[in-house]
Amino acid sequence: AVSSMLRTMSTRLTQATTRTRRSVRTPATTLLAQDEIVRGSESKIRYRVGRLLGFGGYGQVYLARRLDHASSIPEVLCIKASPIMDGWLREAYFGQLLQGHPRAIQIFDRFVRMRDDGRPLYGLAGADGTAGDRGDPGSARQAPSR
């Protein structure tokens, strides 16, 4: 009876893992290109966009590196890009409201720019690169590593 129960549990675990792997997708289009340079609207600091870390309903998150000197901004951080202004405004507002709180991801810079298709793209630069996974792991799909 115990071996049958273990075999059933193993089968279910394998099926769940397989379903999880199949549900991981890449977005249809990326909002930022790898090695693209973005400039903070407030600080005028430049950032080089790295690989896509993940995406969800409110945008895409990229690893990025600060190119200009700024002692108050980490050299490695995450940039969240979103085509949706409402979510971006809320995140920017709460980022300022919770600035310095030890359990909140810190927002260091913001940017707004026009895409080639004429639509705006909103961005936030926040958290150091090692803290990019502090959010709820189930809230965004992770992009496959390359």
JOHUBEL-V174652 format. One line per field, one symbol per residue. phi: phi as a letter, one per 30 degrees, with the letter a starting at -180 (. if undefined). Layout:
# JOHUBEL-V174652
phi = ???
This chain:
# JOHUBEL-V174652
phi = .dddddddddddddddddddddddbcddbcdbcdidccbddcdidcbcdcddclaadckbcbdbbdccdaddcedcaccccbdcdedddddddddddceiddccddccabbbbcdedicdbcbbcahdedcdcddddddbdddddc
